[in-house]
């Protein structure tokens, strides 16, 4: 009976270790996957898919590319964009290099690590 109990205890511990090793979207538990920004014309919007692909708009130009999670940061891979001119639109999102999630807000950073903007999680409203 004692061997059986120890065996079951070992199985439970192994299952807990395996489950704790499964990556959530970030160590803080904030998921990066999903839609961020606004569907309104002229507004930035970014969708991060579970398979590491992204798509969206900087408010003017369409964007597609890839992303991967490194610790607490999302590192953006090569991003292709259209090249339309939109004089009345702020296209800051096209300079994005990395992202970090804090609750329902996606913080967007440029190549130098400077925050260039934020996007609210769609469905959460502005924060």
C-alpha positions in Angstrom: 0.0 0.0 0.0 2.8 2.4 0.8 4.5 1.9 -2.6 1.2 2.6 -4.3 0.7 5.9 -2.3 4.3 7.0 -3.1 3.8 6.1 -6.8 0.6 8.2 -6.9 2.3 11.1 -5.1 5.1 10.9 -7.6 2.6 11.0 -10.5 0.9 14.0 -9.0 4.2 15.9 -8.5 5.3 15.1 -12.1 1.9 16.4 -13.5 2.3 19.6 -11.5 5.8 20.1 -12.7 4.7 19.6 -16.3 1.8 21.9 -16.0 3.9 24.7 -14.4 6.3 24.4 -17.3 3.6 25.2 -19.8 4.0 28.7 -21.0 1.3 31.2 -20.6 1.6 34.2 -22.8 3.7 35.9 -20.2 5.0 35.2 -16.8 2.6 37.7 -15.4 -0.3 35.7 -16.8 -1.4 38.4 -19.3 -2.1 36.9 -22.6 -0.6 38.6 -25.7 -2.8 36.7 -28.2 -5.8 38.5 -29.5 -6.8 41.8 -31.0 -5.4 45.1 -29.8 -6.3 48.7 -30.8 -9.4 49.9 -32.6 -11.5 48.9 -35.6 -12.2 52.5 -36.4 -10.9 53.9 -39.7 -7.5 55.6 -39.3 -6.7 54.0 -36.0 -4.0 51.4 -35.3 -5.0 47.8 -34.7 -2.9 44.7 -34.3 -3.9 41.0 -34.0 -1.5 38.4 -32.5 -2.4 34.9 -33.5 -1.6 31.8 -31.4 0.6 30.4 -34.2 3.0 33.4 -34.1 1.6 35.3 -37.0 0.3 38.9 -36.7 -1.7 41.2 -38.9 -3.2 44.7 -38.6 -2.9 48.2 -39.6 -1.0 51.3 -38.6 -4.1 53.3 -39.3 -3.3 53.6 -43.0 -1.2 50.7 -44.2 -1.8 47.0 -43.7 0.7 45.0 -41.8 1.5 41.3 -41.7 4.4 39.4 -40.0 5.4 37.2 -37.1 6.0 37.4 -33.4 7.5 35.4 -30.6 7.5 35.6 -26.8 10.9 36.1 -25.1 10.4 36.4 -21.3 8.0 39.2 -20.7 8.4 40.8 -24.1 7.0 40.1 -27.5 9.6 40.4 -30.2 8.3 41.2 -33.6 9.8 39.4 -36.6 10.0 40.8 -40.1 6.8 42.8 -40.8 5.6 43.6 -44.3 3.5 46.7 -44.9 1.8 48.4 -47.7 3.2 51.8 -48.6 0.2 54.1 -49.0 0.4 57.8 -48.1 -2.1 58.9 -45.5 -1.4 62.5 -44.6 -3.9 62.7 -41.7 -3.0 59.5 -40.0 -0.3 59.0 -37.3 1.4 55.8 -38.4 3.6 55.2 -35.3 2.7 51.5 -35.1 4.8 50.8 -38.2 7.9 51.5 -36.1 7.1 48.7 -33.6 9.9 46.3 -32.7 8.7 44.8 -29.4 5.6 44.7 -27.2 4.8 44.1 -23.6 1.4 43.4 -22.1 0.2 45.0 -18.8 -3.3 43.9 -18.1 -5.5 45.1 -20.9 -2.9 47.4 -22.4 -0.3 46.5 -25.1 2.8 48.7 -24.8 4.6 49.2 -28.1 8.3 49.9 -28.3 10.6 51.0 -31.1 14.0 49.6 -32.1 15.7 51.7 -29.3 13.4 50.4 -26.6 11.4 53.6 -26.3 7.7 53.3 -25.8 6.0 54.8 -28.8 2.4 54.1 -28.0 -0.2 51.8 -26.4 -3.1 49.8 -27.7 -6.0 48.6 -25.5 -7.2 45.0 -25.8 -10.3 45.0 -28.1 -13.4 44.6 -26.1 -11.8 46.1 -22.9 -12.1 49.7 -23.8 -9.4 52.4 -23.4 -7.3 52.3 -20.3 
